[in-house]
Amino acid sequence: MAGNVLLRYAFRTGSVAMQELEWHLMSPLALLCIGYAIRHDGHVRVDILYGRMAPRAQQVIELVSCLFALALCVLVVKLSIPYVMQSYSIGESSSDPGGLTHRWILKAMIPAGFAILGVHSLASVLRAIVPLLPPAGTGREGEGRHAAQ
């Protein structure tokens, strides 16, 4: 981006390909790093109410929100694959003279980024379920074995 600004304002020239390259790089960066942020708990959470809730309620909210995120990821991946395939099949490129070609590569970052986010959301769902399960050694897991003896 800085190079494009420098060209535009210092040398009164610019490049359509450079401008398009900005969003060709920014979009995959954002899409591919969302999963990283979720994995390292670096996302923004509004703690006004959440912080005042009981730990059990927080765990349930965490589980429900992770399930919603997972459902959203599945939906976006499912809907975006035909979008990418259409772009690939028609050989879509920029409509601007001097623009970039192979636009399907950029569009392929949508299902890729949401698939990565989906994997991390699934892991978050599993991590959120664990505290809600009864502790080992309680419950009915051993009753079937004793009844057979």
BABAPA-605636 format. One line per field, with one value per residue: residue number from 1; z, x, y of N, C-alpha, C, O in turn. Coordinates in nm, 2 decimals. Each point is the difference from the previous one (the first is absolute). Layout:
residues N
tordren [NUM  ...]
npz [Z  ...]
npx [X  ...]
npy [Y  ...]
capz [Z  ...]
capx [X  ...]
capy [Y  ...]
cpz [Z  ...]
cpx [X  ...]
cpy [Y  ...]
opz [Z  ...]
opx [X  ...]
opy [Y  ...]
//
This chain:
residues 149
tordren [1  2  3  4  5  6  7  8  9  10  11  12  13  14  15  16  17  18  19  20  21  22  23  24  25  26  27  28  29  30  31  32  33  34  35  36  37  38  39  40  41  42  43  44  45  46  47  48  49  50  51  52  53  54  55  56  57  58  59  60  61  62  63  64  65  66  67  68  69  70  71  72  73  74  75  76  77  78  79  80  81  82  83  84  85  86  87  88  89  90  91  92  93  94  95  96  97  98  99  100  101  102  103  104  105  106  107  108  109  110  111  112  113  114  115  116  117  118  119  120  121  122  123  124  125  126  127  128  129  130  131  132  133  134  135  136  137  138  139  140  141  142  143  144  145  146  147  148  149]
npz [0.00  0.15  -0.03  0.09  0.22  0.07  -0.03  0.15  0.21  0.02  -0.03  0.17  0.16  -0.18  0.18  -0.22  -0.15  -0.05  -0.16  -0.21  -0.09  -0.05  -0.18  -0.17  0.04  -0.08  -0.22  -0.17  -0.06  -0.12  -0.23  -0.10  -0.02  -0.16  -0.19  -0.15  -0.14  -0.18  -0.19  -0.11  -0.09  -0.22  0.05  -0.17  0.20  -0.07  0.09  -0.17  -0.19  -0.20  -0.03  -0.09  -0.20  0.02  0.16  0.18  0.14  0.16  0.17  0.15  0.15  0.18  0.17  0.16  0.16  0.17  0.16  0.15  0.17  0.17  0.15  0.15  0.17  0.16  0.16  0.17  0.18  0.15  0.16  0.17  0.11  0.07  0.21  0.17  0.09  0.13  0.21  0.15  0.08  0.15  0.16  0.17  -0.11  0.05  0.13  0.19  -0.11  -0.10  -0.06  0.21  -0.02  -0.15  -0.13  -0.18  -0.11  -0.13  -0.21  -0.12  -0.04  -0.18  -0.21  -0.14  -0.10  -0.18  -0.19  -0.10  -0.13  -0.21  -0.13  -0.09  -0.19  -0.19  -0.10  -0.13  -0.20  -0.15  -0.11  -0.18  -0.17  -0.09  -0.05  -0.21  -0.08  -0.03  0.21  -0.06  -0.11  -0.16  0.14  -0.22  0.03  0.22  -0.04  -0.17  0.04  0.10  -0.14  -0.11  0.15]
npx [0.08  0.13  0.02  -0.16  0.01  0.14  -0.06  -0.13  0.08  0.09  -0.12  -0.14  0.06  -0.05  -0.05  -0.06  0.17  0.10  -0.10  0.03  0.19  -0.05  -0.13  0.14  0.08  -0.09  -0.06  0.15  0.09  -0.12  -0.01  0.18  -0.04  -0.15  0.05  0.12  -0.11  -0.10  0.13  0.03  -0.19  0.04  -0.14  -0.12  0.07  -0.20  0.15  -0.09  -0.06  0.10  0.08  -0.18  0.06  -0.19  0.13  -0.13  -0.05  0.15  -0.01  -0.15  0.04  0.12  -0.10  -0.12  0.12  0.06  -0.15  -0.03  0.14  -0.03  -0.15  0.06  0.11  -0.12  -0.11  0.12  0.05  -0.15  -0.02  0.15  -0.07  -0.21  -0.01  0.05  -0.15  -0.15  0.05  -0.02  -0.20  -0.05  0.08  -0.13  -0.08  0.21  -0.15  0.11  -0.04  0.06  -0.21  -0.08  0.19  -0.10  -0.16  0.02  0.18  -0.02  -0.07  0.18  0.06  -0.13  -0.01  0.14  -0.04  -0.15  0.12  0.12  -0.10  -0.04  0.18  0.05  -0.11  0.07  0.18  -0.06  -0.06  0.16  0.10  -0.12  0.06  0.21  0.03  -0.05  0.21  -0.14  0.00  0.22  -0.10  -0.04  -0.17  -0.05  0.16  -0.03  -0.15  0.05  0.16  -0.05  -0.08  0.17  0.07]
npy [-0.12  -0.10  -0.22  -0.13  -0.05  -0.16  -0.21  -0.10  -0.07  -0.20  -0.19  0.03  -0.14  -0.11  -0.11  -0.01  -0.02  0.19  0.13  -0.06  0.09  0.21  0.06  0.05  0.20  0.19  0.01  -0.01  0.20  0.14  -0.01  0.08  0.22  -0.02  -0.12  0.13  0.14  -0.09  -0.04  0.19  -0.09  -0.04  -0.17  0.10  0.07  -0.05  0.13  0.12  -0.09  0.02  0.21  0.08  -0.07  -0.11  -0.07  -0.05  0.17  0.04  -0.14  0.06  0.16  -0.06  -0.11  0.11  0.11  -0.13  -0.03  0.16  0.01  -0.14  0.05  0.15  -0.08  -0.11  0.12  0.09  -0.14  -0.05  0.16  -0.04  -0.18  -0.01  0.09  -0.14  -0.14  0.10  0.05  -0.17  -0.06  0.15  -0.13  -0.06  0.18  0.07  0.10  -0.02  0.19  -0.19  -0.04  -0.01  -0.12  -0.13  0.09  -0.14  0.09  0.18  -0.03  -0.04  0.21  0.04  -0.09  0.10  0.20  0.00  -0.04  0.17  0.15  -0.07  0.02  0.20  0.05  -0.09  0.10  0.17  -0.07  -0.06  0.17  0.06  -0.13  0.03  0.22  -0.01  -0.05  -0.18  0.07  0.02  -0.17  0.14  0.00  0.04  0.16  0.04  0.17  0.13  0.15  0.19  0.15  0.10  0.16]
capz [0.00  0.01  -0.13  -0.09  0.04  -0.05  -0.15  -0.04  0.04  -0.02  -0.14  -0.07  -0.08  0.08  -0.07  0.04  0.06  0.14  0.09  0.02  0.09  0.14  0.06  -0.02  0.11  0.12  0.02  0.06  0.13  0.09  0.00  0.05  0.13  0.09  0.07  0.09  0.12  0.08  0.07  0.11  0.08  -0.02  -0.06  0.09  0.07  0.08  0.13  0.10  0.06  0.01  0.11  0.12  0.00  0.07  -0.09  -0.08  -0.10  -0.09  -0.08  -0.09  -0.10  -0.08  -0.09  -0.10  -0.10  -0.08  -0.09  -0.10  -0.08  -0.08  -0.10  -0.09  -0.08  -0.09  -0.10  -0.09  -0.09  -0.09  -0.10  -0.08  -0.09  -0.14  -0.04  -0.05  -0.12  -0.11  -0.03  -0.07  -0.13  -0.10  -0.01  0.04  0.03  0.02  -0.12  -0.02  -0.08  0.08  0.12  0.02  -0.05  0.10  0.11  0.08  0.11  0.11  0.05  0.07  0.14  0.08  0.07  0.07  0.13  0.09  0.04  0.11  0.12  0.04  0.07  0.13  0.07  0.05  0.12  0.11  0.04  0.08  0.13  0.08  0.05  0.11  0.13  0.02  0.02  0.14  0.02  -0.01  0.13  0.04  -0.10  -0.02  -0.10  0.04  0.05  -0.10  0.03  0.13  -0.02  -0.08  0.08]
capx [-0.08  0.09  0.06  -0.10  -0.02  0.12  -0.01  -0.11  0.01  0.14  0.04  -0.12  -0.03  -0.06  -0.02  -0.13  0.04  0.05  -0.12  -0.07  0.08  -0.02  -0.11  0.03  0.08  -0.07  -0.11  0.05  0.06  -0.10  -0.07  0.08  0.04  -0.11  0.02  0.11  -0.05  -0.08  0.08  0.08  -0.09  0.04  -0.11  -0.06  -0.12  -0.06  -0.01  -0.08  -0.09  0.07  0.09  -0.08  -0.07  0.06  0.08  -0.08  -0.07  0.10  0.03  -0.12  0.00  0.12  -0.04  -0.10  0.06  0.09  -0.09  -0.05  0.12  0.02  -0.11  0.03  0.11  -0.05  -0.08  0.08  0.08  -0.10  -0.05  0.10  0.07  -0.05  0.04  0.14  0.00  -0.05  0.10  0.10  -0.04  -0.01  0.13  -0.03  0.11  -0.05  -0.06  0.08  0.13  0.12  -0.04  0.05  -0.08  -0.02  -0.07  -0.05  0.09  -0.05  -0.13  0.02  0.03  -0.12  -0.02  0.12  0.00  -0.11  0.03  0.09  -0.08  -0.09  0.08  0.03  -0.13  -0.02  0.08  -0.05  -0.12  0.04  0.05  -0.11  -0.08  0.06  -0.04  -0.14  -0.02  0.03  0.13  0.02  -0.02  -0.14  -0.10  -0.05  0.08  0.04  -0.12  -0.02  0.10  -0.04  -0.12  0.03  0.08]
capy [0.12  0.12  0.02  0.06  0.14  0.07  0.02  0.09  0.14  0.05  -0.01  0.03  -0.12  -0.11  -0.12  -0.07  -0.13  0.02  0.02  -0.12  -0.09  0.04  -0.08  -0.15  -0.04  0.03  -0.09  -0.13  0.02  0.01  -0.13  -0.11  0.03  0.00  -0.13  0.01  0.08  -0.09  -0.10  0.06  0.08  0.14  0.07  0.09  -0.05  0.10  -0.06  0.08  -0.10  -0.13  -0.01  0.00  -0.12  -0.11  -0.08  -0.09  0.08  0.04  -0.12  -0.03  0.11  -0.03  -0.11  0.04  0.09  -0.08  -0.08  0.10  0.03  -0.12  0.00  0.11  -0.05  -0.10  0.07  0.08  -0.09  -0.06  0.10  0.07  -0.09  0.02  0.13  -0.01  -0.09  0.08  0.09  -0.08  -0.05  0.10  0.07  0.14  0.09  0.13  0.07  0.13  -0.02  -0.01  -0.07  -0.14  -0.12  -0.11  0.05  -0.11  -0.03  0.08  -0.05  -0.13  0.03  0.00  -0.13  -0.04  0.07  -0.05  -0.13  0.00  0.05  -0.11  -0.10  0.05  0.00  -0.13  -0.02  0.08  -0.07  -0.11  0.05  0.06  -0.11  -0.07  0.04  -0.03  -0.14  -0.04  -0.05  -0.14  -0.08  0.02  -0.03  -0.14  -0.07  -0.13  -0.09  -0.11  -0.11  -0.07  -0.07  -0.12  -0.09]
cpz [0.00  -0.14  -0.10  0.03  -0.04  -0.15  -0.04  0.04  -0.03  -0.15  -0.09  -0.10  0.09  -0.09  0.05  0.06  0.14  0.09  0.02  0.08  0.14  0.05  -0.03  0.11  0.13  0.03  0.05  0.14  0.11  0.02  0.07  0.15  0.10  0.08  0.11  0.13  0.09  0.08  0.12  0.08  -0.01  -0.06  0.11  0.06  0.09  0.14  0.10  0.08  0.03  0.12  0.13  0.02  0.08  -0.10  -0.09  -0.12  -0.11  -0.09  -0.10  -0.11  -0.09  -0.10  -0.11  -0.10  -0.09  -0.10  -0.11  -0.10  -0.10  -0.11  -0.11  -0.10  -0.10  -0.11  -0.10  -0.10  -0.11  -0.11  -0.09  -0.10  -0.15  -0.05  -0.05  -0.12  -0.13  -0.05  -0.07  -0.14  -0.11  -0.01  0.04  0.03  0.02  -0.12  -0.03  -0.09  0.09  0.13  0.01  -0.05  0.12  0.13  0.09  0.11  0.12  0.05  0.07  0.14  0.09  0.06  0.08  0.14  0.10  0.03  0.11  0.13  0.05  0.08  0.14  0.08  0.05  0.12  0.12  0.05  0.09  0.13  0.09  0.05  0.12  0.14  0.04  0.02  0.15  0.02  -0.01  0.13  0.06  -0.11  -0.01  -0.09  0.03  0.03  -0.10  0.03  0.12  -0.02  -0.07  0.09  0.09]
cpx [0.09  0.06  -0.10  -0.03  0.12  0.00  -0.10  0.03  0.14  0.03  -0.12  -0.02  -0.05  -0.02  -0.13  0.04  0.04  -0.12  -0.07  0.08  -0.02  -0.12  0.02  0.09  -0.07  -0.11  0.04  0.06  -0.11  -0.08  0.08  0.04  -0.11  0.01  0.11  -0.04  -0.09  0.08  0.07  -0.08  0.03  -0.12  -0.06  -0.13  -0.05  -0.03  -0.09  -0.09  0.07  0.08  -0.08  -0.08  0.07  0.08  -0.07  -0.07  0.10  0.04  -0.11  0.01  0.12  -0.04  -0.10  0.06  0.09  -0.08  -0.05  0.11  0.03  -0.11  0.02  0.11  -0.04  -0.08  0.08  0.08  -0.09  -0.04  0.11  0.08  -0.06  0.05  0.14  0.01  -0.04  0.11  0.12  -0.04  -0.01  0.13  -0.01  0.13  -0.06  -0.06  0.07  0.12  0.12  -0.02  0.06  -0.09  -0.02  -0.07  -0.06  0.09  -0.04  -0.13  0.01  0.04  -0.12  -0.03  0.12  0.00  -0.11  0.02  0.10  -0.07  -0.09  0.08  0.02  -0.13  -0.04  0.08  -0.05  -0.13  0.04  0.06  -0.11  -0.08  0.06  -0.04  -0.14  -0.03  0.02  0.14  0.01  -0.02  -0.13  -0.09  -0.02  0.10  0.04  -0.11  -0.02  0.10  -0.03  -0.12  0.03  0.08  -0.08]
cpy [0.12  0.03  0.07  0.15  0.08  0.03  0.10  0.15  0.06  0.01  0.02  -0.12  -0.11  -0.12  -0.07  -0.14  0.01  0.03  -0.13  -0.10  0.03  -0.09  -0.15  -0.05  0.02  -0.10  -0.14  0.01  0.00  -0.13  -0.11  0.02  0.00  -0.13  0.01  0.08  -0.08  -0.10  0.06  0.09  0.15  0.08  0.09  -0.06  0.11  -0.06  0.07  -0.10  -0.13  -0.02  -0.01  -0.13  -0.11  -0.08  -0.09  0.07  0.05  -0.12  -0.03  0.10  -0.03  -0.11  0.04  0.09  -0.08  -0.08  0.09  0.03  -0.11  -0.01  0.10  -0.04  -0.10  0.06  0.08  -0.08  -0.06  0.09  0.06  -0.09  0.02  0.14  -0.01  -0.08  0.08  0.10  -0.07  -0.04  0.11  0.08  0.14  0.08  0.14  0.07  0.13  -0.04  0.00  -0.06  -0.14  -0.10  -0.10  0.04  -0.12  -0.04  0.08  -0.05  -0.14  0.02  0.01  -0.13  -0.05  0.06  -0.04  -0.15  -0.01  0.05  -0.11  -0.10  0.05  0.02  -0.13  -0.04  0.07  -0.06  -0.11  0.04  0.06  -0.12  -0.07  0.05  -0.03  -0.14  -0.04  -0.05  -0.15  -0.07  0.03  -0.04  -0.15  -0.07  -0.14  -0.10  -0.12  -0.11  -0.07  -0.08  -0.13  -0.11  -0.08]
opz [-0.07  -0.04  -0.08  -0.09  -0.05  -0.04  -0.08  -0.09  -0.02  -0.05  -0.12  -0.12  0.12  -0.12  0.12  0.10  0.08  0.11  0.11  0.08  0.09  0.11  0.07  0.03  0.10  0.12  0.10  0.08  0.10  0.11  0.07  0.07  0.12  0.13  0.11  0.11  0.12  0.12  0.10  0.08  0.10  -0.05  0.12  -0.07  0.07  0.01  0.12  0.12  0.10  0.07  0.10  0.10  0.02  -0.12  -0.12  -0.11  -0.12  -0.12  -0.11  -0.12  -0.13  -0.12  -0.12  -0.12  -0.12  -0.12  -0.12  -0.12  -0.12  -0.11  -0.11  -0.12  -0.12  -0.12  -0.12  -0.12  -0.11  -0.12  -0.11  -0.09  -0.09  -0.12  -0.10  -0.10  -0.11  -0.12  -0.10  -0.09  -0.12  -0.08  -0.06  0.06  -0.02  -0.11  -0.10  0.02  0.08  0.09  -0.10  -0.02  0.11  0.11  0.12  0.11  0.11  0.12  0.09  0.08  0.12  0.12  0.10  0.10  0.12  0.11  0.10  0.11  0.12  0.09  0.10  0.13  0.11  0.09  0.11  0.12  0.11  0.11  0.12  0.11  0.09  0.08  0.11  0.05  0.07  -0.09  0.02  0.11  0.10  -0.11  0.09  -0.05  -0.09  0.03  0.05  -0.01  0.01  0.06  0.02  -0.04  0.07]
opx [-0.03  0.02  0.04  -0.01  -0.02  0.02  0.02  -0.03  0.01  0.07  0.02  -0.04  0.00  0.02  -0.02  -0.07  -0.03  0.00  -0.05  -0.06  0.02  0.02  -0.06  -0.01  0.01  -0.01  -0.05  -0.02  0.01  -0.02  -0.06  0.04  0.02  -0.02  -0.01  0.03  0.01  -0.03  0.02  0.05  -0.01  0.02  0.03  -0.08  0.07  -0.08  0.01  -0.01  -0.02  0.00  0.06  -0.06  0.12  -0.02  0.03  -0.01  -0.03  0.02  0.03  -0.02  -0.01  0.04  0.02  -0.03  0.01  0.04  -0.01  -0.02  0.02  0.03  -0.02  -0.01  0.04  0.02  -0.02  0.01  0.04  -0.01  -0.02  0.06  0.08  0.02  0.04  0.07  0.05  0.02  0.05  0.08  0.02  0.02  0.06  0.09  -0.12  0.05  -0.02  0.07  0.02  0.09  0.06  -0.12  0.04  0.05  -0.03  -0.05  -0.01  -0.02  -0.08  -0.01  0.01  -0.01  -0.02  0.02  0.03  -0.06  -0.02  0.02  -0.02  -0.06  -0.01  0.00  -0.05  -0.05  0.01  -0.02  -0.06  -0.02  0.01  -0.07  -0.07  -0.03  -0.04  -0.11  0.07  0.06  -0.10  0.04  -0.04  0.04  0.02  -0.04  0.03  0.03  -0.03  -0.04  0.01  -0.02  -0.07  -0.01  0.05]
opy [0.10  0.11  0.08  0.08  0.11  0.11  0.09  0.09  0.12  0.09  -0.01  0.03  0.01  0.00  -0.02  -0.04  -0.08  -0.05  -0.02  -0.08  -0.09  -0.06  -0.08  -0.12  -0.08  -0.05  -0.05  -0.09  -0.07  -0.05  -0.09  -0.10  0.01  0.01  -0.06  -0.03  0.01  -0.02  -0.07  0.08  0.08  0.12  -0.01  -0.06  0.07  -0.09  -0.03  0.01  -0.06  -0.10  -0.04  -0.02  0.01  0.00  -0.02  -0.06  0.00  0.02  -0.04  -0.03  0.02  0.00  -0.03  -0.01  0.03  -0.02  -0.04  0.01  0.02  -0.03  -0.03  0.02  0.01  -0.03  -0.01  0.03  0.00  -0.03  0.04  0.05  0.01  0.01  0.07  0.03  -0.02  0.01  0.05  0.01  -0.03  0.09  0.09  -0.06  0.02  -0.03  0.06  -0.10  0.09  -0.01  -0.05  0.01  0.02  -0.02  0.02  -0.05  -0.05  0.00  -0.03  -0.10  -0.02  -0.02  -0.07  -0.07  -0.02  -0.04  -0.08  -0.05  -0.01  -0.05  -0.07  -0.02  -0.02  -0.06  -0.05  0.01  -0.02  -0.06  -0.01  0.02  -0.04  -0.09  -0.01  -0.04  0.07  -0.05  -0.07  0.06  -0.06  -0.01  -0.08  -0.11  -0.08  -0.12  -0.11  -0.12  -0.13  -0.11  -0.10  -0.12  -0.08]
//
